[in-house]
Amino acid sequence: MNTLAHTLADGGPGPWILFFPLVWAAVVIGVVTVLRRTVWRGGRAPWHQRQTRAEHSPLTVLGRRFAAGEIDEDEYWRRVSVLEEHFGTPGKRGAA
């Protein structure tokens, strides 16, 4: 009867039997890696990081403060010009 339980003397599986646990270990490591990079990252997928960074940019925060009424229009444009000089970002300045 040909089974996997042959002894080495009978021409059994030999060292190739170690290959199958290595394949399963690679599969488990791959699944854990994918889960860590997507699902287990606090519910955020990797492509959401760019959006989060843009939400905290200085111009976005300044725009939110202006929209909330914390600063007036003159203060807003003065700070936008300072940010443009510092970061070199092109701003759209409207006619005031």
JOGI-V399115 format. One record per pair of residues at least 12 apart in sequence whose C-alpha atoms are under 7 Angstrom apart, sorted by the first residue. I is the first residue (numbers start at 1). J is the second residue. Records with the same first field share a line. If there is no record, write none. Layout:
I->J / J
//
This chain:
none
//
